Amino acid sequence: MATVKFSEELRERIANVASSKFQDAINKAVASAPKDWGDKLYDYAFAPYVDAMEALPKGFLPTRSNIVVDNIQIPKEEEVHVGLEFKFTDKKLFPFAYPSKFPWQKCGNYGDAITIRYSDVLEEFVNEVRAWNKRKASAVARQAEFKQSVRKVVDAYATLAPALKAWPPLWDLIPDDVKTKHKLIVEREVKTREIDVDLDRMTAMAAFTKIRGKE
């Protein structure tokens, strides 16, 4: 019986469609990031120095409307990746550099991203970031597992028809052009069976053998 054959390209297209089914879940997890921490993080680092900075002539220090946190360094633990931008409710004064033991440091020599040194006052923030990272990782893991499982199904068969028989939900992952081709092949197969087999003649022949058997 004719059927659509699995090429490597088709297998990969189907696997990619399977992967895309989980993209909304990943986007939702990413969008659930911690929010409204800008002012709190600024106060954590600068609260003791704000009055002194504001006492300087206007324009002496630059101002910013946001910070980008790259990671949080926790003693005796691996750093916690953040990678988020947090906006301030109003512009904040910033120094040109930070002392070596300041609560945060620039992350690298370029850009404005910072590394924050952990303190107990940041426990809630760290817990939110860890929970967020876990949601993202879980969504990505489910996507990878589903894609890998679908790939195993299509790799197990040379053609589409038996793969669909083994796992019917595969149909929802097949590109539209391949669905059309598969339907045309199935229709042709059905028509061929109808043309090649004359049921009325077969019935007549069966009746004829019964009559001859009685003679």
C-alpha positions as CSV (number, residue, x, y, z in Angstrom):
1,M,0.0,0.0,0.0
2,A,1.3,3.4,-0.9
3,T,1.9,5.8,1.9
4,V,3.9,8.9,2.9
5,K,7.5,7.9,3.6
6,F,9.4,9.5,6.5
7,S,12.4,11.6,5.3
8,E,14.8,13.1,7.8
9,E,13.4,16.5,6.9
10,L,9.8,15.4,7.6
11,R,10.8,13.8,10.9
12,E,12.5,17.0,12.0
13,R,9.5,19.1,10.9
14,I,7.1,17.0,13.0
15,A,9.5,17.1,16.0
16,N,9.6,20.9,15.7
17,V,5.8,21.1,15.6
18,A,5.8,19.0,18.7
19,S,8.2,21.4,20.3
20,S,6.2,24.4,19.4
21,K,3.2,23.0,21.2
22,F,5.0,23.9,24.5
23,Q,6.1,27.3,23.6
24,D,3.1,29.0,25.1
25,A,3.9,27.3,28.4
26,I,7.5,28.5,28.3
27,N,6.4,32.0,27.4
28,K,4.0,32.0,30.3
29,A,6.7,30.8,32.7
30,V,9.1,33.5,31.5
31,A,6.4,36.1,31.9
32,S,5.9,35.1,35.5
33,A,9.2,36.7,36.6
34,P,9.5,38.6,39.9
35,K,8.4,42.2,39.6
36,D,8.4,45.5,41.5
37,W,11.8,44.8,43.1
38,G,13.7,47.8,41.6
39,D,13.2,50.3,44.5
40,K,13.8,47.6,47.2
41,L,17.1,46.5,45.6
42,Y,18.2,50.1,45.3
43,D,17.5,50.8,48.9
44,Y,19.3,47.6,49.9
45,A,22.5,49.0,48.4
46,F,22.1,52.7,48.7
47,A,19.9,53.6,51.6
48,P,22.8,54.7,53.8
49,Y,24.2,56.9,51.1
50,V,21.2,58.5,49.5
51,D,21.3,61.7,51.6
52,A,25.0,62.2,50.9
53,M,24.5,61.7,47.1
54,E,21.5,64.1,47.0
55,A,23.6,66.7,48.8
56,L,26.0,66.9,45.8
57,P,25.3,69.5,43.2
58,K,22.6,68.5,40.7
59,G,24.2,66.8,37.7
60,F,27.2,65.7,39.7
61,L,26.1,62.1,39.6
62,P,24.2,60.3,36.8
63,T,20.7,59.0,37.2
64,R,19.0,55.8,36.0
65,S,15.5,54.6,35.7
66,N,16.3,50.9,36.0
67,I,18.8,48.2,36.9
68,V,19.6,44.9,35.3
69,V,20.4,42.1,37.8
70,D,22.6,39.4,36.3
71,N,23.0,37.1,39.3
72,I,23.0,36.9,43.1
73,Q,26.1,35.6,44.9
74,I,25.4,33.5,47.9
75,P,28.2,32.4,50.2
76,K,29.1,28.7,50.0
77,E,26.4,28.2,47.3
78,E,26.3,28.5,43.5
79,E,25.2,31.9,42.3
80,V,21.5,32.3,41.4
81,H,21.0,33.5,37.9
82,V,18.5,36.3,37.5
83,G,18.9,38.1,34.2
84,L,16.1,40.6,34.7
85,E,15.5,44.3,34.4
86,F,13.8,46.1,37.3
87,K,12.4,49.6,36.9
88,F,12.4,52.3,39.6
89,T,9.4,54.4,40.5
90,D,11.5,57.4,39.8
91,K,15.1,58.1,38.6
92,K,17.8,57.2,41.1
93,L,21.3,58.6,41.6
94,F,24.2,56.3,40.8
95,P,27.9,56.5,41.5
96,F,30.4,56.0,38.8
97,A,31.9,53.0,40.5
98,Y,31.3,50.8,43.6
99,P,33.7,50.0,46.5
100,S,35.0,46.5,46.6
101,K,32.7,45.4,49.5
102,F,29.6,47.2,48.3
103,P,26.4,45.1,48.2
104,W,26.5,44.9,44.4
105,Q,29.1,45.1,41.7
106,K,29.1,45.6,38.0
107,C,28.9,42.3,36.1
108,G,31.9,42.4,33.8
109,N,33.7,45.4,32.3
110,Y,30.9,46.5,29.9
111,G,27.3,47.3,30.3
112,D,25.3,48.1,33.4
113,A,24.3,44.7,34.6
114,I,25.1,44.0,38.3
115,T,25.9,41.1,40.6
116,I,24.3,41.3,44.0
117,R,25.9,40.0,47.2
118,Y,23.3,38.0,49.2
119,S,22.0,39.2,52.5
120,D,19.1,37.9,54.6
121,V,17.0,40.9,53.7
122,L,17.0,39.5,50.1
123,E,15.7,36.1,51.1
124,E,12.2,36.8,49.7
125,F,13.7,38.1,46.4
126,V,16.0,35.0,46.1
127,N,13.1,32.6,46.8
128,E,11.0,34.3,44.1
129,V,13.9,34.1,41.6
130,R,14.5,30.5,42.3
131,A,10.9,29.6,42.0
132,W,10.8,31.5,38.7
133,N,13.9,29.7,37.4
134,K,12.3,26.4,38.4
135,R,9.1,27.2,36.4
136,K,11.1,28.0,33.4
137,A,13.3,24.9,33.7
138,S,10.2,22.7,34.1
139,A,8.5,24.1,31.0
140,V,11.6,23.7,28.9
141,A,12.1,20.1,30.2
142,R,8.5,19.1,29.3
143,Q,9.1,20.6,25.8
144,A,12.3,18.6,25.4
145,E,10.7,15.4,26.7
146,F,7.7,15.6,24.3
147,K,9.9,16.5,21.3
148,Q,12.2,13.5,22.1
149,S,9.3,11.1,22.5
150,V,7.7,12.2,19.2
151,R,11.0,11.8,17.5
152,K,11.2,8.2,18.8
153,V,7.8,7.5,17.3
154,V,8.6,8.8,13.9
155,D,12.1,7.2,13.9
156,A,10.5,3.8,14.7
157,Y,8.6,3.6,11.4
158,A,9.6,4.1,7.7
159,T,6.2,5.4,6.7
160,L,3.5,7.6,8.1
161,A,0.5,5.2,8.1
162,P,1.8,2.6,10.7
163,A,3.1,5.5,12.9
164,L,-0.4,7.0,12.9
165,K,-1.9,3.6,13.7
166,A,0.5,3.2,16.6
167,W,-0.1,6.7,17.9
168,P,-3.1,8.5,16.4
169,P,-2.4,11.9,18.1
170,L,0.6,12.1,15.8
171,W,-1.9,13.5,13.2
172,D,-2.1,16.8,15.0
173,L,1.7,17.3,14.6
174,I,1.9,16.6,10.9
175,P,2.4,19.6,8.6
176,D,-0.7,20.5,6.5
177,D,0.9,19.7,3.2
178,V,1.8,16.2,4.4
179,K,-1.7,15.7,5.7
180,T,-3.1,16.5,2.3
181,K,-0.7,14.1,0.6
182,H,-1.6,11.3,3.1
183,K,-5.4,11.9,2.5
184,L,-5.0,11.7,-1.3
185,I,-3.1,8.4,-1.0
186,V,-5.7,6.9,1.3
187,E,-8.5,8.0,-1.1
188,R,-6.7,6.5,-4.0
189,E,-6.2,3.3,-2.1
190,V,-10.0,3.1,-1.4
191,K,-10.9,3.8,-5.0
192,T,-8.5,1.1,-6.2
193,R,-10.1,-1.4,-4.0
194,E,-13.6,-0.5,-5.2
195,I,-12.5,-0.8,-8.9
196,D,-10.5,-4.0,-8.5
197,V,-13.1,-5.9,-6.6
198,D,-16.5,-6.4,-8.1
199,L,-18.6,-7.5,-5.1
200,D,-21.7,-8.2,-7.2
201,R,-19.7,-10.5,-9.5
202,M,-18.2,-12.3,-6.6
203,T,-21.6,-12.8,-5.1
204,A,-22.9,-14.2,-8.4
205,M,-19.9,-16.5,-8.7
206,A,-20.4,-17.8,-5.1
207,A,-24.1,-18.5,-5.9
208,F,-23.1,-20.3,-9.1
209,T,-20.7,-22.6,-7.2
210,K,-23.6,-23.4,-4.8
211,I,-25.9,-24.3,-7.7
212,R,-23.3,-26.5,-9.4
213,G,-22.7,-28.2,-6.2
214,K,-26.3,-29.4,-6.1
215,E,-26.3,-30.8,-9.6
